[in-house]
Structure formats: structure tokens, C-alpha cells
Amino acid sequence: MTDLALTHDDFVSNPAARVPVILCLDVSSSMSGPPIDELQQGLMQFIREVLADELAASAVELSVVTFGERVQQDIPFGTLNESMTLALRASGCTPMGEGVSLSLRLLEERKSTYQRMGIDYYQPWLVIMTDGAPTDSIQEAAARCRELAASRKLAVFPIGIGPGANLQTLAEFSPNRPPLRLQGLQFSKFFQWLSASMSRVSASTPGTTVPLDVAAITGWAQL
């Protein structure tokens, strides 16, 4: 009851249309060392940059799901704030299918909350980042991603980290947007691009298509 009341108060005080973004992040043992450190720093930079844009700060709602030793929601959906912290730890295998399934379920729950509260929202974004191949089945989660993307109810962005990332597998989640491989550990530039994209989306009208800044992608992706 308390959480629902807080959610209701948040929507009453901030009725802006929301941009739901969920990051589904690989934190398996192969991400140990610089990769997990750079990922965490880039994520915190993303939060700071969104907060610096008044319009985006009121519209963007972020959730973070990690998959490794456990599959869990590390940051629940909500507008960003300066007190947000995240301590990522790399361990375990790569249950990508379970991680994406949880992400999709959380997105559906959040959209139901928007509808219940009478809040408009933009097409949700799902970012999947991994440095390897899944150690569980992805068939059900990938099929659901393709279905939602085909009906324009979800924008999927599969990102491979390092040479070990299986782009062919990542492509199964996205029928109309091929996966991209991060240049080295350019997490910072990727999250700069993501925050700039969020600013462009939050300044548009819900339901309209916002073109991506393709030129900026070359700063962080191997094309």
C-alpha cells in the first residue's frame, strides 16, 4: 500500500509523459575488472546527464536488471534522482533469457501503472548488453521481443561488449535493428548517446517516431 501511495503521489506531482527505459546488463564473471567498472561509471554518468536536462529528468524512468550469478532488478522503475547508486559485481554465468524475460515483465507492469494512473508514455526502450553467449534458453524472451518490436510497442537495442559477444544471438531479440558491438570499453560514449537520445524523445510528442542520431553511434560502436 505504501509503494502504491508513493507512486500515486509521484504521478500527481509530475504528470509528464514518461519514457520507460530498462537496461538488461550482463554481470557474469567474464565482466570482471575494467568492463564492470567502466559499465558502472557509464551508467552513473547517464543518470547525471539525464538529470541535467530538465525535460528529460521529469520524463525518463529508468530500471536496471542484471543477470549473472542471480537475475534481479537492481533499480526499480522511477524518475531519476541524484541519490541513485548502484554497485555492480561480476559473478556467475550468463542467464540472458531469464534476464530479458524479467525485463519484459517489469515493462508490462510499468505500462499497466501508467494506464491506471492516466499517464501517457512513449515507446519503451530495452537495452541488452552482454559480453558473451547465453547459458540458458532465449527462445521465449527473444520471440516476445520480436513480437513487441514488430508491433512498435518496444524499441530493442542489443549491444555486444568485446570480441566474445555473440551478435548472431543478440540479433534474435531485434528484428529491425541489428546488434552493435561496443568499441573497446566505450561505455561512457554509449551512455552519452543514450542520454542525448532520451532528451530528443522526451522533447517529442508521444506516438511520433524520433530518428536516432546515427552519426553519434560511430563514436562508440563498431559499424
N, C-alpha and C positions, 0 to 999 in steps of 0.2 A: 504493500500500500504506500509506503514511504517513497519508494522509487517512482511509482506512478504519479504521485503528487508532485515530486520534483520535476518529472518530465512535463507534466501539465503546466507548471509554473514557468518552466523554461520556454515552452512554446507560446504561452500567453505574453511573456515579456519580449520575446523575439519571434514574431510571426513570419519572418523572411522565408522564402522558398529555400529548401535545403538541397545540398549537393552531397549525397552519401558516397563516401569513398572507403573501401575496405582494402587493406594491404594484407595479402596472404604470403607470409615470409618463411622461407626455408631457414631453420636454425639447427640443422643436423650437424653432426660432429665435423663434417668436411668444411663447415663455415667457420671453424675456429680460427682465432688470431686476427690478422688485419681485416679479412672480409666482414666478420661480425662487428668489429669495432667501427669500420667505415659505414656499414649499414646503419648502425645505431646513430652515429653522428649525422648522417644524411637525413635520417628520419626526424631528428630533433631540429635540424635546420629547416626542414619542410614546415614543421609546426610554427617556428618563429616567423618564417616568411609569409605564411598564410595570415598569421595574427597581425602582421604589419600592413595588410590590405584590409581596410575597414569593411568593405563589402563582402569579401571572401570570408573574413573572420566570423561574420554573422550567418553565413550560408553553409560553409563547408562543415560536414560532420564526418569525423574520422573514426574508424575502428581498425584494430590491428589483431590479426590472427597469426599465430606461429605454429609451425609443425616441425617436430624433431623428436626428442625423447617423449614429449607429450604434444597433443594438439589442443590449443587453448586460445581463448580470446584474452589478449593482454591489455587491450584498451577497448572499453565498451563504446558504442556509438554516442556521440555528443559533440557539441561545438567545442572548438579548441580553446585552451586556456594556458596561461604561462606556467602554471604549476604542474603541467603534464610531464611525467618522467617515464622512462622505460629502460629496463636493464635486461638486454638480450644475452642469453647464454647458449652456446652451441653444444649440442649433445644429441646422441641417438641417431636414428635412421631418417628416412625421408617419406613419411606418410602423406604425400601430396594430395591424394584423392580425398582422404579424410579432412585435410585442411581446407580444401576448396569446398567440400560439402558443407562444413561448418560455416564458412564464409557466406555461401549462398543462403543458408538457413537464417543467418543473422540479418542479411539484407532483406529477406522477405519479412522478417519480424519488424524491422525498422520501417519498411514501407507501410506495413499494417498500422504502425503507430502514427505515421504521418496522416494516413487516411482517417484514422479515428479522431485525430486532433484537428482535422481540417487544414493541414499544412500541405502546400504544393511542394513538389520536388522535381529535380532534374533526373535525367537518366543516371542510374548508379554506375560507379566505376569499380571494377575489380582488378587489382594489380597483383599478379602472381610472380614471385621472384624465387628462383632456385638455382643452385649450382650443380645439380646432378640429375638423376633419374628417380622416379617414384619407386618406393619399396612396397607399395600397396596398389590396389586396382584404382584406376582413374576413370573407368568407363562411364559409370553413372554420373559422376561430377562433370566430366567433360561433355557428356550428352546434354546435361541440363544447361551448361554454359552456352553451348551452341544454340540450343533452343531459345534461350533468353536473348542472345545476341542477334539471332535471325529475326526476332520479333521486335527488335530495337528497345528491349527492356533492360539491357545491360551492355556496358562497354567493357570489354576484356582486354587487358594489356599484359601479355606474357613476356617476362624478361628473364633471359638466361644470364647467369653470373659465371664468368670464366669458361675455359675450354671444355670443362666436363659437363656443362649443362646440355641436356638433350632437347634441342629445339624442335625436333620432329614430334616428340611427346608433347611439348608445350603447345604446338600448333593444334593439337586436338581440342584445346579449350577455346580456340578463337577461329571461327570460320571465315571472318572477313578482315582480320588484322594479323598479319604474320608476326611471330615472336621476334624479338630483337635481342641481340647479345650485348651486354654491357661492355664498354671499352675498359679493360683492366678493372679497377675498383672505383669507377667514376660515379659512385653513389651520390656525391654532392651535386654534380651536374644533372643527374637524373631527377633528383628531388627539386632542384631549381626549376627544371622544365615542368614537373608535376604541379608545383605551386603556381607557376605562371599560367598553366592550363586551367587550374581551379579559379584563378582570377578572371580569366576570359569566360568561363562557363557561368560563374556567379553574376557576371555583368550582363548576361543574355536573358532571353525570355524562356521559361521552361517549355520544352517541347520543340524548340528550334535546334538545328544542327550547328554546332560550333566547330569550325575547321581547326585541326591541330596545327601547331607551329612545326611543320616538317623540317624546316631549316635548322631549328634548335635541336632536333633529335640527333643530328650529326655530331653534336658536342659530347654526347655520352654513349651513343650506340654504334656498333659496327654494322654498316649498311652494305 
